[in-house]
Amino acid sequence: MNAPSKTKTQTFNLLSIGHRGVGKTVFLVGSYAEQKSNSVVRKSPTWFECQDTQVQHNLNTLLEYISQTGQYPPATMKITNFTFAVKTQNILGEQELCKFRWWDIPGEICNNDNANFQKMVMESHGGCVFIDTHTLYNNSAYSQTLQNVIKQVEAISSLAYQSGLTYIFAIVLTKCDLLTESPQKLLKIEENIRPLMARLDANKIQYRRFYSTIPIIKNGKMSVLQAKGASAPLLWLASELSHIHYRGQPQSLASGIDNILNNTAQPSARSQGVNREHSSSKDWKQLGLWGAIGFGLLVSVLGLLFGLGVLRLPGGPLTVAEQIQDYQETLDKNPNDPEALLLLSKLYSELTEFDKAVPLMEKLVDQQPENTTFLSDLAFLYAVSGNKAKEEEVYDKILKLEPKSILALTSKAKLRSESGDNEAAKTLFVRAEEAAPTKELKQEIRRMAGEAQAPSNP
C-alpha cells in the first residue's frame, strides 16, 4: 500500500520557448511515449504519468497519427495544457513527488509582445528552451534567430533572481537524430552553441543541457517513435523544482513581482543544489550588486519589465511592437525604402515570423537582384518556411552570379537529393568540392554528399 502524502502535492508550470517547427510537440509526445513504454518495467525510480483521460486521448491520437502516416505531427496551432504527475519509488512505496503543467505553445507567440506569452511567463516556475540542431548545423544564419530566445531567457532569469526566486531552464537540443553520429558534427554544433551557453553562464542562469533524439522507425507496417532519454529534461525540471520549493509553496514570477513592489523581496541565493552544466563557481555575495532593495531594486525590476516589452519609459528604447510600427510607417510612406525593408525583415526573422519576413526580403531582392547576401537571406527564409521550390530557385540565381558559391551548390545538391535526382545532386557536390579552398572543406563536402545519397536518406 502506498504511504499517504503528508503535504499537498505541488504543481509547477513549465514554459516552453522555441520557434515554430523546432520540435516542442514532438518532444512532449516522445517523452510521453517513453514513459508509457516504461510503465510495465520501471527503468528509473522517478517517472511521470498522465492522469487526465482527455490529455491521454490527445497524446494517444498524436501517436496514432505517427503510427499511420510515418510522419511527425503537425506544428501546434493553439495553446494546449498538459498536466502530469511525477512519481517516485522509495522505501515507503510509490509516492507522488509533484505535478507539472506543460504549456504546448505555437512558436509564433513565443515573443515578449504577445499578451498570452507574457501571462504564461509570469505564471511559470521553470522552462524548456528548444534549439534546432539540424537547422543550426546546416544554416549559419539560424544562430541569429536564437538571439531573441536568449534575451527572453536572460530577462526571465534576472527577474526571478531579483524576486528572490530560483528559476531553472532545461536547454533541449532537438532533432539530433537527423545528424548522424560524427565527432565533426558534434564539434560544429558545440562551436555554434558556445556563444549562447556563454551568455547563460555570464548571467548566472541555472540550466542543464539535453540532447533530444526522437526518430520515427518502422515496426512492420506501423511506425513508432524511438524515444530514449526523451523525458529526462522534464523529470530533471520537476525533481529540481521539488527540491527548491520543498519547504514552501511554489512561487511564480508574478508572485515574486508582488514581493518586489512591496519591498519585501530578497535576491535569490542561486541555490547550489541545481545541477547546472557549464555553471560558474563564483559566489554571488562577492558581486555586492543587491545590497539595497528599495527604490534601486524597483528601478531594476521595471527595467526588466521594459526588456520583456511590458513597459517603456517615454523617450526610452522602442519595444519590438513600436519598432515594427515605426518601420511599417516608413514603408507606408515609401514602400521601397531599402533600409526599412531590410530591418523589418530581420526583425520578423528574429521573432521567427518568417511568413511576414519573406515578402519584405522578396521586395528587397527585386530591387537589388545581384546582391547575393540578400539572396542568401531569402533562401534561408524559404528553407525555414518549407518552400523548397522557391528556395532552389534562389540558389539558381546565386549560382548565375557566383558559380562557385559553395553554400548554393551544397544546398541545391541536398534539395536535388531529397527529390530523388541523385545524378544532379552528385554533379553539384562535385562542383562544390572542386570550388572548396581547403582540404578539410573538401572532405566535409564529400561526407555531406555521402550522407545525402545514403539509402536511408529520403
C-alpha positions, 0 to 999 in steps of 0.5 A, a space after each residue: 500500500 502506498 504511504 499517504 502524502 503528508 503535504 499537498 502535492 505541488 504543481 509547477 508550470 513549465 514554459 516552453 520557448 522555441 520557434 515554430 517547427 523546432 520540435 516542442 510537440 514532438 518532444 512532449 509526445 516522445 517523452 510521453 511515449 517513453 514513459 508509457 513504454 516504461 510503465 510495465 518495467 520501471 527503468 528509473 525510480 522517478 517517472 511521470 504519468 498522465 492522469 487526465 483521460 482527455 490529455 491521454 486521448 490527445 497524446 494517444 491520437 498524436 501517436 496514432 497519427 505517427 503510427 499511420 502516416 510515418 510522419 511527425 505531427 503537425 506544428 501546434 496551432 493553439 495553446 494546449 495544457 498538459 498536466 502530469 504527475 511525477 512519481 517516485 519509488 522509495 522505501 515507503 512505496 510509490 509516492 507522488 513527488 509533484 505535478 507539472 503543467 506543460 504549456 504546448 505553445 505555437 512558436 509564433 507567440 513565443 515573443 515578449 509582445 504577445 499578451 498570452 506569452 507574457 501571462 504564461 511567463 509570469 505564471 511559470 516556475 521553470 522552462 524548456 528552451 528548444 534549439 534546432 540542431 539540424 537547422 543550426 548545423 546546416 544554416 549559419 544564419 539560424 544562430 541569429 534567430 536564437 538571439 531573441 530566445 536568449 534575451 527572453 531567457 536572460 530577462 526571465 532569469 534576472 527577474 526571478 533572481 531579483 524576486 528572490 526566486 530560483 528559476 531553472 531552464 532545461 536547454 533541449 537540443 532537438 532533432 539530433 537524430 537527423 545528424 548522424 553520429 560524427 565527432 565533426 558534427 558534434 564539434 560544429 554544433 558545440 562551436 555554434 552553441 558556445 556563444 549562447 551557453 556563454 551568455 547563460 553562464 555570464 548571467 548566472 542562469 541555472 540550466 542543464 543541457 539535453 540532447 533530444 533524439 526522437 526518430 520515427 522507425 518502422 515496426 512492420 507496417 506501423 511506425 513508432 517513435 524511438 524515444 530514449 532519454 526523451 523525458 529526462 529534461 522534464 523529470 530533471 525540471 520537476 525533481 529540481 523544482 521539488 527540491 527548491 520549493 520543498 519547504 514552501 509553496 511554489 512561487 511564480 514570477 508574478 508572485 515574486 513581482 508582488 514581493 518586489 513592489 512591496 519591498 519585501 523581496 530578497 535576491 535569490 541565493 542561486 541555490 547550489 543544489 541545481 545541477 547546472 552544466 557549464 555553471 560558474 563557481 563564483 559566489 554571488 555575495 562577492 558581486 555586492 550588486 543587491 545590497 539595497 532593495 528599495 527604490 534601486 531594486 524597483 528601478 531594476 525590476 521595471 527595467 526588466 519589465 521594459 526588456 520583456 516589452 511590458 513597459 517603456 519609459 517615454 523617450 526610452 528604447 522602442 519595444 519590438 511592437 513600436 519598432 515594427 510600427 515605426 518601420 511599417 510607417 516608413 514603408 507606408 510612406 515609401 514602400 521601397 525604402 531599402 533600409 526599412 525593408 531590410 530591418 523589418 525583415 530581420 526583425 520578423 526573422 528574429 521573432 521567427 515570423 518568417 511568413 511576414 519576413 519573406 515578402 519584405 526580403 522578396 521586395 528587397 531582392 527585386 530591387 537589388 537582384 545581384 546582391 547575393 547576401 540578400 539572396 542568401 537571406 531569402 533562401 534561408 527564409 524559404 528553407 525555414 518556411 518549407 518552400 523548397 521550390 522557391 528556395 532552389 530557385 534562389 540558389 539558381 540565381 546565386 549560382 548565375 552570379 557566383 558559380 562557385 558559391 559553395 553554400 548554393 551548390 551544397 544546398 541545391 545538391 541536398 534539395 536535388 537529393 531529397 527529390 530523388 535526382 541523385 545524378 544532379 545532386 552528385 554533379 553539384 557536390 562535385 562542383 562544390 568540392 572542386 570550388 572548396 579552398 581547403 582540404 578539410 572543406 573538401 572532405 566535409 563536402 564529400 561526407 555531406 554528399 555521402 550522407 545525402 545519397 545514403 539509402 536511408 536518406 529520403 
